[in-house]
Amino acid sequence: MVIELFNIVGIIAFAASGDITALDEDYDILGFYVLGFITSFGGGTIRNLLIGTPIQLIWSQNAHFIAAFITITLVFFIPKQCINRWDRGAVFFDAIGLAVFAIQGAFAALNAGIPLAGIIVAATLTGSGGGVIRDILARKEPMILHSDIYALWAALGGLIIGLEWINSLAQAGILFAAIVFLRLISAHYNWRLPRRRR
């Protein structure tokens, strides 16, 4: 029940994140639904392909689709001024979605018997894959390639889970809070990975 609640929180967070991008790009209602659903389910779909989970299982997530639909609809009708007042809204929702789905993806790979490297990749792709597809559809350079540290925190979560250091729901909650905190603080202080000197 708690895990399902976390999944729905992640779906809602990523749906809102996709819609804030749609809002910034001045998309119509169809664009809102496309970006919202893609951001919510894109990473999990990529992960399922990676670890061999039947891709059609995505259609059995009725509660998740309903949560995403309601979130997208609400964000579409919220006055733009209200959302604009929350300067870091997209980053905040991204951080929650990143943490939830990185942990979910890592555990899915661990339970499927995938080796450590695969668990790290599954966590990274589940956490950031939807955002990458969202950015590409919105004609934006994916933040995973150039922006403040992003996918590294998902990979770190995957490493910790892959090493089987998380053995309880409380520890998973601490890991979730840590990923959210690290994502937000790295965005606030504009932390970046090393770049090649020109």
C-alpha positions as CSV (number, residue, x, y, z in Angstrom):
1,M,0.0,0.0,0.0
2,V,2.8,2.4,0.9
3,I,4.8,1.5,-2.2
4,E,1.7,2.1,-4.4
5,L,1.2,5.5,-2.7
6,F,4.8,6.4,-3.5
7,N,4.2,5.4,-7.1
8,I,1.2,7.6,-7.4
9,V,3.1,10.5,-5.8
10,G,5.8,10.0,-8.5
11,I,3.2,9.9,-11.3
12,I,1.5,13.1,-10.0
13,A,4.9,14.8,-9.7
14,F,6.1,14.0,-13.2
15,A,2.7,14.8,-14.7
16,A,2.9,18.2,-13.1
17,S,6.5,18.6,-14.3
18,G,5.5,17.8,-17.9
19,D,2.6,20.2,-17.7
20,I,4.8,23.0,-16.4
21,T,6.9,22.5,-19.5
22,A,3.8,22.5,-21.7
23,L,2.7,25.8,-20.0
24,D,6.1,27.4,-20.6
25,E,5.9,26.4,-24.3
26,D,2.2,27.6,-24.5
27,Y,0.9,24.2,-25.7
28,D,-2.8,23.5,-26.2
29,I,-4.6,20.9,-24.0
30,L,-3.5,18.0,-26.2
31,G,0.1,19.0,-25.7
32,F,-0.5,19.1,-21.9
33,Y,-1.8,15.5,-21.9
34,V,1.0,14.3,-24.2
35,L,3.8,15.8,-22.2
36,G,2.1,14.9,-18.9
37,F,1.7,11.2,-19.7
38,I,5.0,10.9,-21.5
39,T,6.9,12.3,-18.5
40,S,5.0,10.1,-16.1
41,F,5.3,6.8,-17.9
42,G,8.2,7.2,-20.3
43,G,10.9,6.2,-17.9
44,G,9.1,3.1,-16.6
45,T,8.4,2.0,-20.2
46,I,12.1,2.2,-21.1
47,R,13.0,0.4,-17.9
48,N,10.6,-2.5,-18.7
49,L,12.2,-2.9,-22.1
50,L,15.6,-2.9,-20.5
51,I,15.0,-5.6,-17.9
52,G,12.7,-7.8,-19.9
53,T,9.4,-7.0,-18.1
54,P,6.4,-7.4,-20.5
55,I,5.8,-4.0,-22.0
56,Q,2.0,-4.5,-22.0
57,L,2.0,-4.4,-18.2
58,I,2.0,-0.6,-18.4
59,W,-1.7,-0.7,-19.4
60,S,-2.6,-2.4,-16.2
61,Q,-1.8,0.7,-14.1
62,N,-5.4,2.1,-14.0
63,A,-5.0,4.0,-10.8
64,H,-1.8,5.6,-12.1
65,F,-3.4,6.7,-15.4
66,I,-6.3,8.2,-13.5
67,A,-3.9,10.1,-11.1
68,A,-2.0,11.4,-14.1
69,F,-5.2,12.4,-16.0
70,I,-6.6,14.3,-13.0
71,T,-3.3,16.1,-12.3
72,I,-2.9,17.1,-16.0
73,T,-6.4,18.4,-16.1
74,L,-6.0,20.4,-12.8
75,V,-2.7,22.0,-13.9
76,F,-4.2,23.0,-17.3
77,F,-7.0,24.9,-15.6
78,I,-5.0,26.5,-12.8
79,P,-4.3,30.2,-13.7
80,K,-0.8,30.6,-15.0
81,Q,-0.1,33.4,-12.5
82,C,-0.5,30.9,-9.7
83,I,2.0,28.5,-11.1
84,N,4.5,31.3,-12.1
85,R,4.6,32.4,-8.4
86,W,6.3,29.1,-7.7
87,D,9.6,29.9,-9.3
88,R,11.1,26.4,-8.9
89,G,7.9,24.4,-9.4
90,A,9.3,22.3,-12.3
91,V,12.5,21.5,-10.4
92,F,10.5,20.5,-7.2
93,F,8.2,18.2,-9.1
94,D,11.1,16.8,-11.1
95,A,13.0,16.0,-7.8
96,I,10.1,14.1,-6.3
97,G,9.5,12.1,-9.5
98,L,13.2,11.5,-10.0
99,A,13.5,10.0,-6.4
100,V,10.4,7.9,-6.6
101,F,11.1,6.4,-10.0
102,A,14.8,5.9,-9.4
103,I,14.0,3.8,-6.3
104,Q,11.2,2.0,-8.1
105,G,13.3,1.2,-11.1
106,A,16.2,0.0,-9.0
107,F,14.0,-2.4,-7.0
108,A,12.3,-3.7,-10.2
109,A,15.7,-4.5,-11.6
110,L,17.0,-6.0,-8.3
111,N,13.9,-8.2,-8.1
112,A,14.4,-9.3,-11.7
113,G,17.9,-10.6,-10.8
114,I,19.7,-7.9,-12.9
115,P,23.4,-7.3,-12.0
116,L,24.5,-4.2,-10.3
117,A,25.4,-2.3,-13.4
118,G,21.9,-3.0,-14.8
119,I,20.3,-1.9,-11.6
120,I,22.1,1.5,-11.8
121,V,21.1,1.9,-15.4
122,A,17.5,0.9,-14.6
123,A,17.3,3.5,-11.8
124,T,18.8,6.2,-14.0
125,L,16.5,5.5,-16.9
126,T,13.4,5.1,-14.8
127,G,14.1,8.3,-12.9
128,S,15.1,10.5,-15.9
129,G,13.8,8.8,-19.0
130,G,10.4,10.5,-19.0
131,G,12.0,13.9,-18.5
132,V,14.4,13.3,-21.5
133,I,11.5,12.4,-23.8
134,R,9.5,15.4,-22.5
135,D,12.4,17.7,-23.3
136,I,12.9,16.3,-26.7
137,L,9.2,16.6,-27.6
138,A,9.3,20.2,-26.3
139,R,12.3,20.9,-28.5
140,K,14.5,21.5,-25.5
141,E,18.0,20.2,-25.0
142,P,17.5,17.4,-22.3
143,M,18.8,18.7,-19.0
144,I,20.4,15.3,-18.3
145,L,23.1,16.3,-20.9
146,H,24.0,19.8,-19.9
147,S,22.2,21.1,-16.9
148,D,22.9,20.9,-13.2
149,I,23.5,17.5,-11.7
150,Y,20.4,15.4,-12.4
151,A,20.7,11.8,-13.3
152,L,23.7,11.3,-11.0
153,W,21.4,11.2,-8.0
154,A,19.2,8.5,-9.6
155,A,22.3,6.5,-10.4
156,L,23.5,6.9,-6.8
157,G,20.2,5.6,-5.5
158,G,20.5,2.6,-7.9
159,L,24.0,1.9,-6.6
160,I,22.8,1.9,-2.9
161,I,19.9,-0.4,-3.7
162,G,22.0,-2.6,-5.9
163,L,24.4,-3.1,-3.1
164,E,21.4,-4.1,-1.0
165,W,22.0,-1.5,1.7
166,I,18.2,-0.7,1.8
167,N,16.4,-3.3,3.8
168,S,13.3,-1.6,5.1
169,L,10.7,0.9,4.1
170,A,12.1,3.4,6.5
171,Q,15.5,3.2,4.8
172,A,13.8,3.6,1.4
173,G,12.1,6.7,2.8
174,I,15.4,8.2,3.9
175,L,16.9,7.4,0.5
176,F,13.9,9.1,-1.2
177,A,14.4,12.2,1.0
178,A,18.1,12.3,0.3
179,I,17.7,12.1,-3.5
180,V,15.0,14.9,-3.4
181,F,17.3,17.1,-1.2
182,L,20.4,16.5,-3.4
183,R,18.5,17.3,-6.6
184,L,17.0,20.5,-5.1
185,I,20.3,21.7,-3.6
186,S,22.3,21.0,-6.8
187,A,19.7,22.9,-8.8
188,H,19.8,25.8,-6.3
189,Y,23.6,26.1,-6.3
190,N,23.9,25.2,-9.9
191,W,26.3,22.3,-9.3
192,R,27.6,20.8,-12.5
193,L,29.7,17.8,-13.4
194,P,33.2,18.5,-14.8
195,R,33.3,19.7,-18.4
196,R,36.0,19.5,-21.0
197,R,38.0,22.7,-21.2
198,R,37.8,24.5,-24.5
